[in-house]
Amino acid sequence: MSSDFYKTSILPFSGIIIKLCRAYTNSQEDFEDYYQEVCLQIWRSKENFREESQWSTWVYRISLNVCLTLLKKKKSNSQPFVSDSLPAQETEDNYAFSDESLNLLYDAIRKLSEIDRAIIMLYLEEKSYQEIADIMGTNPNNIGVRVQRIKMRLKKILDGKIN
């Protein structure tokens, strides 16, 4: 992967990539594996980008698909990852693993369904319902309803009412 491509086409979106990867992993090692695989898949699929949407939408969609695919592979005990380690600079935003309140939020988010996790992560990134709908392949009204339900479920989880 060229460093120019990384700097111009992946690094500006590393925040959401990191957050999505974190929402689908429980350890630093898994997080790093997911992050690397997302970056690799973005690079591999760059020629398929047809400019029918914004580049950011394309990056989010690939990130989500990679995370869901790796999660399914992990559940079936097959974990082929392409890379072995991330340079420290790429994990700066991931220092949140040591922030207890943020860990509680991520623990609650991990209790949501895979799709609800993706929706709330994009919502927390301040994406519009339209942008989230484009990424998820649905309509904005559906996203609005789901966000409200997800927020209520997260509140219950964080209040200790449900697991």
C-alpha positions in Angstrom: 0.0 0.0 0.0 1.5 3.3 -1.0 2.0 5.8 1.9 0.4 8.6 -0.3 -2.8 6.6 -0.7 -2.8 5.9 3.1 -2.3 9.6 3.9 -4.9 10.9 1.5 -7.5 8.2 1.3 -7.5 6.3 4.6 -5.9 8.5 7.3 -8.6 11.2 7.1 -11.2 8.5 8.0 -9.1 6.7 10.5 -11.3 7.9 13.4 -14.4 6.1 12.2 -12.4 3.1 11.1 -10.9 2.9 14.6 -14.3 3.3 16.2 -16.0 0.7 14.0 -13.1 -1.8 14.6 -13.3 -1.2 18.3 -17.0 -1.8 18.4 -16.5 -5.2 17.0 -13.5 -6.3 19.0 -12.7 -7.1 22.6 -8.9 -6.9 22.7 -6.1 -4.7 21.4 -4.8 -7.6 19.3 -8.1 -8.2 17.6 -8.6 -4.4 17.1 -5.2 -4.2 15.3 -6.1 -7.1 13.1 -9.4 -5.6 12.1 -7.9 -2.2 11.5 -5.2 -3.6 9.2 -7.7 -5.7 7.3 -9.9 -2.7 6.8 -7.0 -0.6 5.4 -5.9 -3.5 3.2 -9.4 -4.0 1.8 -9.9 -0.3 1.1 -6.6 -0.3 -0.8 -7.5 -3.4 -2.7 -11.0 -2.1 -3.7 -10.0 1.4 -4.6 -10.2 0.6 -8.3 -13.9 -0.4 -7.8 -14.9 3.0 -6.5 -17.3 4.4 -9.1 -17.9 7.8 -7.5 -21.7 7.1 -7.1 -21.3 8.1 -3.5 -18.8 10.1 -1.5 -15.4 8.4 -0.8 -16.2 8.6 3.0 -19.4 6.5 2.4 -17.3 4.0 0.5 -14.7 3.8 3.3 -17.5 3.3 5.9 -19.2 0.7 3.9 -16.0 -1.3 3.4 -15.0 -0.9 7.1 -18.4 -2.2 8.2 -18.4 -5.1 5.8 -14.8 -6.1 6.8 -15.7 -5.9 10.5 -18.8 -8.0 10.1 -17.0 -10.5 7.9 -14.2 -10.9 10.4 -16.6 -11.2 13.3 -18.4 -14.0 11.5 -15.1 -15.7 10.8 -14.0 -15.4 14.4 -17.3 -16.9 15.6 -16.7 -19.9 13.4 -13.1 -20.1 14.7 -11.5 -19.2 11.4 -9.4 -16.0 11.7 -7.2 -15.4 8.7 -5.7 -12.0 8.9 -3.3 -10.5 6.4 -1.0 -8.4 8.7 0.7 -8.9 12.0 1.2 -5.5 13.7 0.2 -1.9 13.5 2.6 1.0 13.9 2.0 2.9 17.1 0.9 6.1 15.4 -2.1 4.3 13.9 -3.4 3.4 17.3 -3.3 6.8 18.9 -7.0 7.1 19.0 -7.3 3.7 20.4 -5.8 4.7 23.8 -9.4 4.9 24.9 -9.1 1.3 25.9 -7.7 2.7 29.1 -10.6 5.1 29.7 -13.1 3.3 32.0 -16.2 5.3 31.1 -15.5 4.9 27.4 -15.0 1.2 28.0 -18.4 0.9 29.6 -20.0 2.6 26.6 -18.2 0.2 24.2 -19.2 -2.8 26.3 -22.8 -1.6 26.1 -22.5 -1.1 22.3 -21.0 -4.6 21.9 -24.2 -6.0 23.4 -26.2 -4.6 20.5 -26.8 -6.6 17.3 -24.1 -6.2 14.6 -26.2 -3.9 12.5 -27.3 -1.7 15.5 -23.6 -1.4 16.5 -22.8 0.0 13.0 -25.8 2.4 13.1 -25.0 3.8 16.5 -21.2 4.2 15.7 -22.1 6.2 12.5 -24.6 8.2 14.5 -21.9 8.9 17.2 -19.7 10.1 14.3 -22.4 12.7 13.7 -23.4 11.3 10.3 -26.8 12.3 9.0 -29.6 9.8 8.8 -29.3 10.1 5.0 -25.5 9.2 5.1 -26.1 6.3 7.5 -28.9 5.1 5.3 -26.6 5.2 2.2 -24.0 3.2 4.0 -26.4 0.7 5.4 -28.5 0.4 2.3 -31.8 1.5 3.8 -33.8 4.7 4.1 -33.4 7.7 6.5 -36.7 7.2 8.2 -35.8 3.6 9.2 -32.4 4.9 10.5 -34.2 7.5 12.6 -36.5 5.0 14.3 -33.6 2.6 14.8 -31.4 5.2 16.4 -34.1 6.1 18.9 -34.6 2.4 19.8 -30.8 1.9 20.1 -30.4 4.9 22.4 -33.2 3.5 24.7 -31.6 0.1 24.7 -28.1 1.5 25.5 -29.6 3.5 28.3 -31.1 0.4 29.8 -27.9 -1.5 29.4 -25.9 1.3 31.0 -28.4 1.6 33.8 -27.9 -2.1 34.5 -31.4 -3.1 33.7 -30.6 -5.6 30.9 -27.6 -7.6 29.7 
